[in-house]
Structures are given as structure tokens and as C-alpha cells.
Amino acid sequence: MGLFILVTVFVFGLVVGIPVAITLGLSSLSYLLYMGIPAVVMPQKMYAGMDVFVLLSIPGFILAGNLMNQGGITERIIRFANGLVGWIRGGLGLTNVGASMLFGGITGTAVADAASIGGVMIPGMKKAGYPADFSAAVTAASSTVGPIIPPSVPMIIVGALSGISVGKMFLAGAIPGILMGVAMMVTTYLIARKKNFPKQEWQGVAEIGRSFAGAFWALAMTGLILYGLLSGIATPTETAIIASIYAVVIGLFVYRELPLRKIPKIVVESAVAASGILVLVGFANVFGWILVSERIPQMIATAVLSFTDNKFVVILIINILLLLVGMFMETIAALIILFVPLLTLATTVGIDPLHFATFAVLNLMIGLTTPPLGVCLFVCAGIARQPLTPVVIAILPFIATNIIVLLLVSYVPPIATWLPSVLLP
Amino acid sequence: MKRIENIIVTICSIGVGIAFLTLIVAVLIQVLGRTFSSSPVWTEELTRFAMLFTVTFGAGLSLRSGDLVNVDVVCESLPGQWPRRLRLFSAIATFALCVFLIAPAWKYVSIGALQTSAALRLRMDYIHFSVFALLIGIALFALMRIVAMVFYSDDGQPENRTDI
């Protein structure tokens, strides 16, 4: 009965639009009251959930991304990507995907990518003769590589939940992120050929060199973050703060597009965004503790294993479940609630936790572009001033592409685990 | 009403800024200390505590900005006044939860009086207070939303969410 109350209040809260964190709190409190457990457990578990060393890096990475984003990187990255692939048929679509991949190495958040790159690319593509729905669709779809290519807030949270090092998590996302980007470029090219989208003149190696020089300092931040984490000279939190200082220096003195007076606002907004995530983590920790107390992870594992113990089928079941949840639920909330129960199932059938964590994050990112709750889809349709339906239709080939990549990553573990095993044995 | 809200927002923004800057400075001391000799032992602890207080001041603001995300696909697609009614219900539920948890949170704060932190030797009730204040912060911003909706015909929508 306690479990029934927990689930009912949780579903009701989500449906009526109560913030996910508060919904988790309400459902947990209902359970505790029904079971006669003192409510003091809630603040205690919330504190324990937020006071996790790895999570300290979240505000820093958000700040670093925001500072870079406000410091004039968007045009530079787009120009570099355009120099590389703009001459191929459907070049601006390819530029869009390429820019998202490069941008993902700096900010690591999909919505920022969709808004920043979309703000420049969607009007540009429309002007060049690309259909508005396609322009919005390719921007939304490609923005999802952001949280897969390091750095990545969802990867940090998974690290905190599973005990896997953030460095390993970041590395595990690198090849799948690149694979996803390349696959979307292929899809863009095939659509462009079929629909005879325009291409630009080859601008020469010199332009690639010039645009690379312009984007170098922004792109170097990815290298700085990876070096900090992989060399072992800095913790993830230290790396994030050093990246923030680096972003300020580049924005103020190299690109000179980051107004000094804007920095306090960026700091506060980044801290508020991180607070929203951490409050969610705090309340979710209470919810997660109840699930573990009720042995839900074991129950899920037993239920699935009574049906099949075939590893390949279990991977398929996990992916279908996460895709469905990702369609209706906010990514980080879904990750926090489902990760531990599904990890138990995954490890029971012999799936490497690092491999599972990677395909789970990749899977939930696809949810950012699927209706009814695809945040990136809404952002891009808004920029393109298009109703949602044509953009949803235009994005279908990209969703199919991402699902193919997801299946590849799910069934070929080295795609995720090889790089960490080589660089962080 | 708007003036009171502005004062509270300003206080929380200053608080969140100071806490976050403390976190940044503590991390930098840690890095510089380790680079040139050895890190002070208290920096890691100060970083953790600074983050907890960042969340304390930022939690209410995140409700206001919409960074405390919700699933609005069902409620916003309802006809007529229903979306607004549900936003009001949501604010009331948020307020009720946080107010209910204030007494248990205070008890948790009191428990902390019996402990001190390992490095900074701070009484842990000062640190546990972050959770207590966090709940008050969210309750306060939920209450302001309720008042704005009931008495000032506000639509109850969050302010601009930080798009990150």
C-alpha cells in the first residue's frame, strides 16, 4: 500500500504540473507518513544527496559553458564548421551538425546548443533556401550530442549515482557522441541530395585555417577539461572552475565579446540553474532511498529475469523503457529515478556499469527531441517560427538515425568502454 | 508586493553569488596551494559547504525562474482556466510540502549541534541549517506566486528560464 501511495502521488504530481523535485518530495513524504517513518528522514536524506563530492563540479561546468556562450564563440564555431563541410551538398545542414559537435565539447548542454546555434543557423538556412522545418529539425536533433560529448552534466550525475569516475564517464561519451554527429551528417547529406538542397563554394584551405584560428581558444577549452581530468592533476570540480576562469579570460581579453558587467548576472544564473538540479537531486535521494528500501531494483530485476535472462533482450527492454520515459519526463529527473534500479538489472545480466551508463544517457538525450516533451524541439520550432507538427515530421529521420546509433552503442560495448580503458585503465 | 518580491530576489541573488564565489575561491586556493606547496585541509570542506548554501539561496530563485522543472505538457494543453488553476494548485502544493518539512528540518538542524565538521571544526547545525533555509526559500517563492495569482491576476508562469 505504501508503494501504491508513493507511485500514485508521484504520477499525479507530474500530470498536474508540480515541479518534478517537489513531486518527488510529496510522494516520498506521503509514503513516510503512511509507513509511520519520522519525517526528519527527509531533510537528512536531502542533505546527504546534495553533499556529494562529484556533484560539486556541476555549477562550475554550467558557469564555464555560459561564460563561453556569452563570450562570442557561436559565430566562430559556425564559421569553422562551415569552412570544413559547407561546400558539400546540404552544406549548411552539415555545418549545423558540425557546430553542435564542437559546441558540445564546450558547453555540454543541449538546450544552450539549440538556442545559440539555432539562433544563427536557422535564419541563415532559411535565407539560403532550406525549408524552415528541416532547419529546425536538424538543429534540434544535432543539439543532443552536447550532453554526450564531454563535458556533460548528465554524465556527472551518473558518476555520482554509480561511483564511476567523472573522467571515465566523460571519455565513454566521446566516441558515441562523435558517432552520433557523423551519423546525423550522413542523414543530412542523404536528405540534401534527395531534396537538392544548395551547397556553397569551396572556400579553400586558407579559410579553414583562418576560421580554426578564430575558434581555437574556444575549442581549446575541451582540451583543457579533458587534460585536467585525464592527467589526474585536478578533480572534476577544480577542472570546472579552472575552465570557468579560462572562459572569462578568453571572453574578456581574447575575443573581447564578454562584457564585464554581464559576468555577475551569468554567475548568478548559472548558480540558480545548478540549484534547480541539486534540489532535484536532494528530493530524488529520498525517493531513491525508499525505492531501495522497498527492494524495487531487485523486484525489477527479478520480474525481467523471470521473462528472460538474455543480455541482448534485457538491453532492448531497458532501451525501450528509457525511450518511453524520456518522451514524457525531464532527462535529469528520469536519470536520477531510474538509473539505480536499472543498473541493478543491467549488472545482473553482466552489463558493464560504464557501458550501461553511457547508453542510458544517450537514450535519454533522444527524448529531448521527441514529442510531447522535447525541449530542444520546442526551442528550434520557436526560432524557426514553425508549428510543431512539420518539425516533428522533419526530425523523424534524425530520431531514427540516433536510435540506430543507440543500438550500436548498446550492442557494441567497446564503442563506449574502449577509450576509458585505454586512457584511464 | 512587487517591491517585497524584488527585495527577496535581490537578497537571494546576492546570497547565491557570494556562496558561489566562496566555492570558486576555495577551489582556487586548493589548486594554487597544491601547485606551490600543499593544499590546506579545509578547502574541500569549505567547497562542499559553499555549494550547499549556493543551493539554499538558489532554490527559491530556481522555482521562480522555472529551472525547477515541471512536466507541463498535460496541464498546459487543458482548455480555459484549467492551466492557470493547476499552476495555482502546483504553487500551493509546493508551499504546503516545504512548510510541512520545516519542523522536521529544524529537528535535523538541532541534531547537527552534537557534531562538528572534520576540518573547519564548524558546528554542523550551522551547515544543516542550509536544508532548513532551502525549504523556507522555496516556500517563500511559492507563497509569492500564490499571492500574485490570487490577488494580482498573475498567470503563475515562471520568469525566463536560464536556457542551459
Interface residues (C-beta under 8 A of the other chain):
Chain A: G13 L14 V15 V16 G17 I18 P19 V20 A21 I22 T23 G25 L26 L29 P38 A39 V40 V41 M42 P43 Q44 M46 Y47 M50 D51 F53 L55 L56 P59 G60 I62 L63 G65 N66 T107 T109 V111 A112 A115 A234 T237 E238 I241 I242 S244 I245 P264 V267 V268 E269 S270 A271 V272 A273 A274 S275 G276 I277 L278 V279 L280 G282 F328 M329 E330 A333 P372 L373 V379
Chain B: S13 V16 G17 A19 F20 L21 L23 I24 V27 L28 Q30 V31 E44 T47 R48 M51 L52 T54 V55 F57 G58 A59 L61 S62 L63 S65 D67 L68 V69 N70 V71 D72 V73 V74 C75 E76 L86 R87 F89 S90 A93 T94 L97 F100 L101 A103 P104 A105 K107 Y108 I111 H128 S130 V131 F132 L134 L135 I138 T162 D163 I164
